[in-house]
Amino acid sequence: MPQPMTRLTDSLRRFLFTLMLTLPLAGLLAVPAAAQQAGAVDSVDYDVQDLTFPDLQDFEVPSPERIELDNGMVIFLLEDRELPQVNAVARFGTGSVYEPADMRGLASVTGTVMRTGGTASMSPDSINLALENVGATVETSIGETSGSAFMSTLTDNVDRVLPIFADVIRNPAFDSAKVALAKNNQKSAISRRNDNPQQIGFRVFDKVLYGEDSPYARTPEYFTVDRIQRSDAVDFHEQYFQPGNTILSVWGDFDADEMEDRLREQFGTWEGEPDFERPMPPQPEAERSYSVNFVQKDDVNQSTIFMGHMGEMTRRSDDYPRATMMNEVLSGGFSGRLFQNVRKEKGLAYSVFGGYTAGYNRPGRFYAGVFTKSGSTVEAAQAVMEEVEGMRQNPPTSEEMNLAKDSYLNSFVFNFDTKREVMGRLMTYEYYDYPSDFLQQTKNAIENVTADDVAAVSNEYLHPDASHIVIVGRQEDFGDSLETLTKDGSVNEVDISIPTSPPSEDQPATAEEQAKGLETLQAAREALGGDAFASLKSMRVSSEQTVQSPAGEQTLQNTLVVALPNQLRVEQTLPNGMQVTIADDGDKMMLKTPRGTQQAPPQLRKQAAGSLWRSLPYLMANLDDEDLQTQYVGMEIVEATEYEAVKVTPPNGNALTLYLDPESHQPARMDYTGMTQQGPKARTDVFADFQSHDGILIPHSTTTYQDGQEQSTSTITSVTINADVNEAAFELGSGE
């Protein structure tokens, strides 16, 4: 039987506390009816210092019961009768740091499809329906250095939900369709990873700090996700999801002995590898040095700045409590030096933060960051660096130390405000072999930290003169040159463009292959109009595009206006009548939708430039571009037809392969990689119905295939060569 509730909820406790304070005031302020009638108010002498309050209840840290099964699995149990609910979290020693570098994204896909892909005994839909019917939750995921599974259910349903939870952990089926969906979601996330400047800053900072190839800095790419097969997820699960690599915590409304019996029934027969050794995350490798690194982002009006260096301590270090106090003095919220001086006094920051981190088995890092308006980018970066150096030069005052300790000690209770947090910390301590009272030991040590201790660790562990600085912003809006931040005038410009294919493993094209490729394309230009391309200055093309979509066949109306060399305007009318316009004046691209007009993101501009090079008239008119690379591939047979193939790498966009009729040299088809919401896809354009316009042959019909399936057909309805184009056509005001 559930026990009566013996503790007040946080919200109820706050309400009663407020009521306790306000009731005496209400009594003091109440005016007797007789006095009101007489027009007078009685006064009472009352000293608020005489108010008395009951002592606060002693805070008790929960003490879970620890159980170890014969197969090596560790379990923590904590009875909590406050709500009729049972919760569980399992932690697994795995993570993205263990995935193969050429399959980045595998850990995340595995963690997702463990839950979404069903089990050996239940289909994905069966699991969803069973959980929905009882309002229960089962979730799985894999992060950087650990994996987790979560369960939550009402007490009455635990015998129905716990077997599903155990089945998902032990016997995931990894349904192929769900693996494909998880991969598509991964690629969608990759396509959006340059949208947020803060995310860019963190990602680039890690790459600069640890190196591109570090497991702590690697990022999934389209091609690494494409390599992942269902069998890879199965193998990854089998390798790391072992009972000896699992720590489970369960808390809620149950009898501990009965719950132990349930868990032994579900997990006691789980067999692991006999010689399995629990993995430990690899040690990061980084050398301290000074550098200034810049990422250009055109669509922002503020800068994101990160700076810092590799750390030197783990949480086992005697200096960890002292470094914790150093963090509080430097960046402890409103009282920290960064906030007080960089934001409040100098007004240079929307947000400013920092911290010296320490891992359980590996060093952390020191970092500081600031978000500031573009014009104050350099000044804000310098201000933060000055505060970091100030920690080395100026020991904390008594007031700063008191504020830092009060901030930490007064918030200590919030380390225990949820049972999930308590159990999660115990699992971490168990995994890394820390004492279960490590947090209390840290608190006791912090109470004895002195200002001299903070000064000592600041001098030993902070290295502003050997820090990497990463800035994300719009350089033309900066008030000062970034060279001001450097020691030698060198600023590293970081390319964050998203690669759509792996680094080429092919041998670079020989001079003969390059020359032969250009010669073959010149023959194609001759076949399509020859000298007529020399007089091509602009063109206007209208077309009707039929697209195959999940909603059925849909028709779009398109108009393309191009002025060589690099101005374009695209007008598209969608099936629902909505109109979208893109205009590029050669310096910037603007995007107009029913929601308004704004500058197009750089990735969209790059994609548009790449698609322009796939236009045969544009390509043929620009064969003399010195940045255009060509490579003769040779004769190839495609769908029983022999073609002459040329690989073309334009200045913008992905490489394409053009297939020509070997006799007429007229282009027949083109292979390339196109961008979709699910990432890059292999596409093929097949050209037909060539018609002449002012001496230039243009295909009036283009059928596009994606991954071998027909995707769309475009039919040209009108073409105007050297149209009279107004410059205003390539400009869209932000007020439109």
N, C-alpha and C positions, 0 to 999 in steps of 0.2 A: 504494500500500500504506500502511495506517496506520502511523505512526511509534510506536516504543515509548514508553510513558508516562514522562515525564521529571520529573513533579512529583507530590508526595504530595497526596492529598486532605486536606481540613481535618481530618476525623475521624481519619484514620490518623496525621497529623502530631501531633495532640494526644495520641493513644495512645502513640506512641513517645517523645514528650517526657515524659509521665508516667512511662513505664517507665524512662527514663534517670534520673529523679530518685529513683525508688524502689529501683532495684537497689543502689546504694551503701549505702542504709539497711538493705536486707535483709542485705547482707554484714556490716555492723557489728553487727546485732542477732542474727546467727546464733551459736548457742552450740555450741562443739566438743563432739563426743560424749564425749570423755574428761573434759572439764570437767563435763558433766552427770553422768557416773558418779561423779566425785569430789565432786560437790555444790558446786563452785566455778565462778565465772564470771570469765573473763579480761577485764580492762579494757584499752582501747586509747586512747591519747591521739590525738585527731583534731580538727583545726580546720576547721570547715565553710567557712571563708574560703579554704581551699586548693583547694576544688572548682573545676574548670575546665570550661567548656562551649565547644563550637565556636561560631564566629560565625554569626549568622543570615544566611541568604542575602539578597542584595540584592533589594529588591522592584522589579520591572520593570512599568511601566505599559504595557498592551497598546497597540500602534500599528496600527490598522486602515488598510487601503488605501482611498483615496477615488477613486471613478470617477463621471464625469458623462456621461450619455447625451445624444445629440443632441436629444432631446425635452425636455431640462431636468431629468430625473429624476436625483437624486444617490444613489449607492450606496456603502456602507461594507462592506468585506470583512475578516474576521478569521479566520485559520486557527487552529483549536484542536483538536488531535488527542487530547485527554484522553478523550473518549467518542465512540462511533460514532454521532454525532447531528448533525443540522443544524437550526439555528434561524434564524428571520428575524422582524424587526419592521419594519413600515412605519408611518411617521408622516405624517399629512395635515393641512394647514393648514385646519382646519374646527372646528366646535364649536357648542354651544348658543347662544353669544353671537351667532351669525350667523343663527339661525332667526327667522322672523317672530314678533312678540310674540303674535299671535292664534293661533299654532300651536305654542305651547310644548310641547315633547316630541318635535318632529319630528326633531331631530338624534339623539336616543336611539333612536327607532323606526328611522330610516335605518341607524344603526350596527348594530342588532340584526339587521334583516332582510337586510342585505347578505350575512350568513352563513347565516341560517336559511331565506331565501327562494329558494335555488337560483340558477343562472346561466342564461344563454341556451342553454347546451349541456347542462346537468345539472340534474335536478330536485333538490329538497331531500333526498329520501330517497336518491337516487343518491350525492350528496356524502357524506351521513352514512355510508352503507354502505362507500363507497370508503375513507374515512378510518378507520373502525372496523376494517376488514379488515387494515390495516397498522399499527394503533396510533398513528396520527398525529393531530395537532390543527391546526385552522384556526379562528381566532376573530377577530371584528371588534367594534369599539365606537367610540362618539363621546362625548367628554366635554365639558367646558366650553369649552376653547380648542384642542383638538386631537382628531383621530381616529386610530385605530390598527388594524392588522391583525397577527396573530401566527400563525406557523407553526412546528411542531416535528415532526420525523420522524427515523427512523433513516436513517443514511447510505445504506443499500442501497435505500431507497424514495424518495429525493429526486426522481428523475425522474418518479415517479407523483404526488407530492404538490405539488411546485412549480407545475405547470400548473394544479392546482385552486386553489391560493393566488392565483395571478395572475388566474385567471378570476373568482374572487370579488371581487377588487379592481376589475377592469376592466369586467366584464359581469354585475353582479347582476341577477336577473330580478324581484325584489321580488314574489314570489307573494302574491296578494291575501289568501289565507287566513292566511299568516304575518304580513302587515301587521296584520290584524285581531287575531291572537293577541298581537302585540307591543303593540298599543294596549290590549288588556285587561290585560296585565301591568303596563303603565304606570298604568292606573287602579286596579289592585289596590295598587300601591305608594302612590298618592295616598291611598287609604283608610286606610293604615297610618302615614302620615307624622307623626301626632300621638301615636304610641305611645311614642316614645323622647324623654325630656326633653332629652337632649343634642343630638339632631338638631333639636328645636324651637329650642333656644337658638342654635345656629349659624345656622339659617335666619332667625330673627327678627333676630339681630344683623346679618346681611348686609342685610336689608331696612331696618333702622334706619340703618345706616351709609351704604348706597349709594342708598337710595330704592326704592320699590316697582317702579318702571318700569325700573330699571337691568338690563342683561343679566346682571350679576353677582349679581342678587338675585331675578330672576324665577323662578317655579316653575310647572311644568305644572299645569293644572287639568283637571277632567273634560271641560269644554266645549272647551278648547283641543286636547285629544287627540282628541275626537270629530270635530273639523274636519279632521283629517289624512286625506288620501286617498293611495292608492297613487301617483298621479301626482305628489304633492308630494314623496314620498321619491325618486322617479326624478329629478325636477328638482333636488333638493338634492344628490343624488349627482353628477349631471352638472355642476353648478356648481362643486363643490369638489374632486372627485376627478379631478385633472388630473396628468399626469406632472411638470409644473413646480411642482406643489404637493405632491410626494411625495418623501420621503427614506426610503430602505430600508437596513437594516443586516442583514447575514447573517453568522453565525459558526458554527463547528463543524468537523467532520471532512471537509474537502474541499481540493482544490487550487484556489488562488485563480484561476488562469487559466481552468480548466475551469468554475468557478462563474460567472465573468464571462460566458463564452460562453452558459451556460444562461440567465442573467438577461437578456442582450441578446436572446435568442430570445423570451423571455416578455414583456418590457417594451419592447424597442426599437421595436416597431411601434405602440406606444400613442401615439395622436395627441391633442394637446390643443388648446385654443383658441389661435390664433396670437398674440393680444395679451393673454394671461392674465397677471395680476399677482398674485403671492402675497399673500393677505390678512394683515393684522396685527390681533390682538385689539384691540377699542376701548379707549380710555382711560377708566377709571372716573372718575366725577365725584362728589365728596362734599365737604361743608364741615364743618369741625370745630365741634362745639358740645356742650354738656353736657345729658344727659337721663337720666332713669330710666324704664325701660320694664318692665312686668310682665305675665307670662302666668300666669293661674291654671290649675293642673293639680291636680285633686282626688285623684288616685290615686297620689300619691307621698308619701314621708316625708322627702325630702331636697330641697334646692334646687340648681338649676343656674344658675350666674352667669357671664356673659361681660361684658367691658368693653373698650373700646378706641376707636381712632379711625383715620382714613385715614392711610396712610403717605406718605412724600415722596421716596423714593429708588428707583432701579432697581439692579440688580446691577452696572451700569457705574460707579456712584458710587464715588468714592474713600473714602467713609465706610462702604461696605458691609462691609469686613473689621472695622472698628471696631464697627459695629452687631452683627456676628456675635458678637464678644466681649461686648458688652453683654447679648446674649441669654443667653450662657453664665453670666454673673455673676448675672443676674436669675432665670433659670429653667432652668439647665443641670442638670437631673436632681437627684440627691440633694445636690449641693453648692450648688445655686442658692439665692438668698435666699428665694424664694417657698417652696420646700420646707422649708428650715431654720427659717424664722420662722413661716410661716402653718400648716404642717402639724406639724412636729416640736416647735417650742417652744410654740405656742399651741394645738395640737390642734384646729384649726378646719376641717380639710379631709380628705375621702377622697382627693381628687386636686386638685392645683393645677398650673397650667401657664401658659405665655405665650410670646410671641415677636414680634419685629419682622421682618416679611417684606418681601421685595423681589422684584418680577417682573423678567423679562428685558427687557421693553419698556414696562412700566407700573409705577407704584408699588404696593406691597403694602399692608399695614395693620399696626397694632399691636393686639394683643389679649392679654388675660390672662383666665384663667378659674379657677373653683374649684367643686368639688362638696362640699356641706356638709350637715349635718343641718338640718332646717327651723328649729329654734329658734335657730341661730346664723347665719342668713342675712345679716342686716345686719352683724353683727360680722365675718363672714368677708369680705364685700365691702369693708368699711372696711380690714381688714387687708391685703388685696391692693392697694388703692389707696395705702395707706401705704408699701408696699414699692416701688411704682412711683415715688412721689414721693421715696422714699429713694434711688433711683438718681440722682436729680437733685441731692440734697443731700449725699449721702455717697459720695465716690469709692471704688472698690473697693480693698481692702487688697492687700498683696503676696501674701498667702496666697490670696485670691480670684482674683487674676490668674493665679497659678501653676496653681491648680486648673482655671480656665477654659481656659487654653492647653493644659494636659495633656489635658484632656477632649477638646478638639477635635483636637489633633495626634495623640494616641494612637489616636483612632478614624478618622483620615484614611484608613487602609488599607481600611476597610470601604466606602469609595466605589468600590472596585474588586473587591468580593468575588464579584460575578457578572458574566459577560460581558454579560448583558442590560442591566444597570445601566450599564456602561461605554458600550455602543453607544447606549443611550437618551440618555445625557448628550451624546454627540457629535452626535446628530441634533438635539437642542435647540440646541446651540451653532451648528450649521450653519444652522438655521432663523432664528435671531435674529442671525446674523452676529457671533458671539463667537469669540475665538481658541480653538483646540482645546485649549490648555493653560490655559484660564481657571481651572480648579480649582486647578492648581498655583500660578498667580499669586496666587490668593486665599490659599492656604496660606502662601506666602512673606510676603505682606503681614501676615497675622495674627501671624506670629512677631515682628513689630516693633511690634505694638500695645501702648501703654502705658496705665497707669491713668488718666493725664490724658486720653488719647484717649477712653476709655470715658466718663469724666465729661463731656467735651465733647459727644459724640453724645447722651448721655442728656439733657442740658439742651436740646439743639437739637431732638431728634426725639420725646421723650416729653412728652405733654400730658395728665396725669391730670385737670387742671381743665377740659379740653375733650373729655371722653370720654363715650361712650354706655354706659350700664349696662343690661343685659338680665337679668332674673331670671325663672326658671321654677320655680314651686313652689306650695305650699298656704299661702295667706296667713294663714289663721286659726291656723297653727302657728308663725308667726314670733315670735321673742322681742321684736323691736322693730319699730316702724313703718317702712315703706319711706320715709316722708317724711323720716326722719333722713338719708337719702342725698342728698336733693334740695337745691337751692339756694333754691327758692321754694315748696316744698311740693307741687309738681306731679309726679304719677306718671302716666305714660301706660299705660293698660290696653290690651293688644294682643289683638285678636280673631283666634284661629287656626282658627276654624271653617272647614270645607272647603266652599266654594260648590259647588252642584250645577248652577248655570246661570250664564251670563254676566250681567254687570250689564245691567239692563233698558235697552233702547234706546227703549222705548215712552214716549210722553208720560204723565206722571202722570195718574191718574184725576181727572176733574173732580168738583166737588162734586155735580153732578147724577148722574154715573155712580156715585159712591159711594152716594148716597141711593137711587138706583134699584136698585142691587145689594142693599142691605140690605132694601129693600121686597120684592124678589123672593124673598129667602131667608125673610123673615117669612111670605110666602104659602106657601112650601114647608113651613114649620113648622106652619102652620095645617092644611095637607093631611095632615100626618103625626100630628097629635094636638093641636095648639093648646095650650090651657091645661094639658093633662096634663104638658107639659114643665116647668111651673113647680114641680111637686111632685116632680120627678125628683131624687133624692139619691144613689142608687147603683143598680147593676145587676150581675147575674151572668149571663154568656152562655157557654154551652158549644157547641162546634161541631166538625164533622169536616171536615178539609181534604184534598182530593185534589190532589196536586202532580205535574206532569209533570217528570221528571228524566231525565238520561242513563241512569240505571239502570232506567228504566221508571216506571210509575205507582206512587206511594207515598202512604200515608194517615197523617195526623197528627191527634192529638186535642188540642184547645185549650180552655182555660177562661180567660175574662177577667173580672176583678172590678174594678169602678171605683167609687170614692167621690168625688163632686164636692167640690172643684174639680180636684184634681190628684193623687189617690192611685190607684194601680193595682197589680194583681197579674196576671201572666200565667203560666199553667202549660201546658207543652207536652210531650206524649209523642211521641217520634220513632218511626219505623217499627221500629227495633231495640230498642224498649222503654226507651231512655234518656230520663230526664226532665230538663227544664230549667225553672227557675222564676226569674222576674224580679219584684221587689217594689220599689215606689217609695212612700215615706211622705210625699212632698212636699218633703223636704229632700235626700235621697240615694236612689240606686237600688242595690240589691244583686242579684247574679247568683249562682244556685246551680246547679251541675252536679255530675255524679258525682265530679269532681276536687276539689270543695270549694265554699266560699262566699266571694265577694269583692265589693268595690265595683265596680259596672259602670263602664266608661270613659264620660266625658262624651258622646262621640259616640253611643254606644248609647242613653244616656238621651235625647238629643235626638231620635234616630230614633223611639224609643218614643212620645215626646210628640207627634211629628208624625203617627204612625200613629193615635194616639187621636183627633186632630182629623178624621181621615178616617172615623171612625165617625159615621153619620148621627144617632143619638140624642144623642151627645155634642156634635156640632156644633150641632144645633138647640137644645139646652139652654143653650148658651153664646153665642147670637147677641148678647147684650148686653155681652160682653167688650169693653172700650174699646180693647184692642189688636188686635182683629179688624178686618181691612181687607177691604172688598168693592168690586167694580167690575162694573157691568152691561156685559156684552159684546154682548148683542143676540141676534137669532135666528140660529142656525147649523144647517146640514144636515150630519148625520153618518150615513153609511151609509144614505142615502136617507130619513132621518127628520129632521124639523125639531124643534129643541129651543130652549128659552130658556136662554142660557148666562150664568153668573155666575162671575167669578174671585174666589176667596177666598184671602186671605193670613193664615193663623193666627198667633198669637203664637209658636208653635213649629213647626218643620218647614217644608217647601216649600209654595209656592202650589199650589192645586188649582183645577180648573174643574169646576163642577157643572152638569150638563145636566138641565133640568126639562121635563116634559110641559107644553106651553104652555097646555093647558086645565085639567088637574087640578093643575098645579104640583108633582106628585109627582116626586122625583128618579129619573132613569132610569139615569144613568151618571156617572162621575167620571174625569177625567184628572189625572194627577199624576206626579211623578218619584219612583221608588222606588230605594232603595239596595241594591246587590248586591255580591258579592265583586269583580266586574269594574267597579264604579263605578255611577253612577246610570243608571237605565234608564227609558224612557217606559212608563208603565203606564196601564191603563184598567180600572176596576171597572164591571161591568154588574150592576144590581140586579134581582131578581125575587122573586116569591112573598112579597109583603108580608103580614104577619100582625099582629094587634092584641094588645098586652100592656098591660093597665091603661090602655087608651086611646091607646097609642103604637104606631104602625105601624112595624114593623121588617122589613127584607128578610131572608128566611130563606135566600136563595140569592144568592151573589155570585161571579161568574166574573171572574177577573183575566186580562188579556192583557198581555203584555210584548213591546214592539217588534212589535206586531201578531199575535203568536202566543199561543195559549191557554196559560196557565201553571198555573193552579190554579182549583179550585172549592171554596168554603166553604159548608157547609150547617149551619145552626143546629139544634141538637137540643133545647136548652132555654133559656128566658129567665126570669129573676126580676127584677122591678122593685122597687126599694127593699128589697133583701135586707138581712137583719140581718147586717152585716159587722163582725167584730171588728177593732179597730185593729191587733192583732198580725198580721193577715193581710198587712199592708203592710210588715212588718219581717222581715228575715232576719239572724239573728246570724251573725257570722263563724265561729262554731264549729260551725254546722250542717253 
